[in-house]
Amino acid sequence: AETCVFYFTLSNQGGTPVSQLSIKVECAVEGGSKGVLYDNAASPLPRLPASGRHDVIVTTDIKEQGQVELVASAVFTGGLGCYVVSSMRLCVAGCV
């Protein structure tokens, strides 16, 4: 197993604060397992001020080799409301 640590920074680059910030980080291994690594929907961050940031650190063991896909999403209430998704793909050691 490979222990992986992922660090996400959410930054409010808008001119107004946002509220009820919910963050979810999911992981899927090609041909294998899927899972939620982090989800704060039950108690979202109450407020993120303009120019503010919030950091999330997730540690997990990946037991399978192959392509790994991380999807981090954030939902919040702001001037227009918004839904932001970013994803990244990475390969754990020894994959072909």
C-alpha positions as CSV (number, residue, x, y, z in Angstrom):
1,A,0.0,0.0,0.0
2,E,1.1,3.5,-0.7
3,T,0.2,6.2,1.9
4,C,-0.8,9.4,0.0
5,V,-1.3,12.8,1.5
6,F,-3.3,15.3,-0.5
7,Y,-3.4,19.0,0.3
8,F,-6.2,21.2,-1.1
9,T,-6.5,25.0,-0.7
10,L,-9.8,26.7,-1.4
11,S,-9.4,30.4,-2.0
12,N,-12.2,32.9,-2.2
13,Q,-10.9,35.2,-5.0
14,G,-14.3,37.0,-5.2
15,G,-15.0,40.4,-3.7
16,T,-17.7,39.1,-1.3
17,P,-17.8,36.4,1.4
18,V,-19.3,33.0,0.8
19,S,-21.2,30.9,3.3
20,Q,-22.1,27.3,3.9
21,L,-19.0,25.9,2.2
22,S,-19.2,22.1,1.7
23,I,-16.2,20.2,0.4
24,K,-16.0,16.7,-0.8
25,V,-12.9,14.7,-1.9
26,E,-13.4,11.4,-3.7
27,C,-10.9,8.9,-5.0
28,A,-11.3,6.1,-7.6
29,V,-8.7,3.6,-8.7
30,E,-8.9,2.3,-12.2
31,G,-10.7,-1.1,-12.2
32,G,-10.9,-1.0,-8.4
33,S,-12.2,0.8,-5.4
34,K,-14.0,4.1,-5.1
35,G,-14.5,6.1,-1.9
36,V,-15.1,9.4,-0.3
37,L,-12.0,10.6,1.5
38,Y,-13.4,13.8,3.0
39,D,-16.9,15.3,3.2
40,N,-18.0,18.1,5.5
41,A,-21.6,18.4,4.2
42,A,-23.0,17.6,7.6
43,S,-21.3,20.6,9.1
44,P,-20.1,23.0,6.4
45,L,-17.7,25.9,6.9
46,P,-20.1,28.7,8.0
47,R,-18.2,31.5,6.2
48,L,-15.2,32.2,4.0
49,P,-14.4,35.9,3.7
50,A,-13.3,37.6,0.5
51,S,-9.6,36.8,-0.1
52,G,-9.9,34.1,2.6
53,R,-8.7,30.5,2.2
54,H,-9.5,27.2,3.8
55,D,-7.1,24.2,3.7
56,V,-8.0,20.5,3.6
57,I,-5.5,17.7,4.2
58,V,-6.5,14.1,3.4
59,T,-4.4,11.0,4.1
60,T,-5.3,7.6,2.7
61,D,-3.7,4.3,1.9
62,I,-4.0,3.2,-1.8
63,K,-3.7,-0.6,-1.9
64,E,-4.1,-1.1,-5.7
65,Q,-1.8,-0.1,-8.5
66,G,-3.1,1.8,-11.5
67,Q,-4.5,5.2,-12.5
68,V,-5.9,7.1,-9.6
69,E,-8.5,9.9,-10.0
70,L,-9.2,12.4,-7.4
71,V,-12.2,14.7,-7.6
72,A,-12.5,17.6,-5.2
73,S,-15.7,19.6,-5.3
74,A,-16.9,22.6,-3.3
75,V,-20.5,23.9,-3.0
76,F,-21.2,27.2,-1.4
77,T,-23.7,30.1,-1.1
78,G,-22.7,33.4,-2.4
79,G,-23.9,36.3,-4.6
80,L,-25.1,33.9,-7.3
81,G,-24.5,30.6,-5.6
82,C,-21.9,28.4,-7.3
83,Y,-20.6,24.9,-7.8
84,V,-16.9,24.3,-8.5
85,V,-15.3,21.0,-9.5
86,S,-11.7,20.3,-10.1
87,S,-10.1,16.9,-10.7
88,M,-6.6,15.5,-11.1
89,R,-5.3,12.1,-12.2
90,L,-2.2,10.5,-10.8
91,C,-0.5,7.2,-10.9
92,V,0.7,5.3,-7.8
93,A,4.1,3.7,-7.7
94,G,4.6,0.7,-10.0
95,C,1.7,1.3,-12.4
96,V,2.1,0.7,-16.1
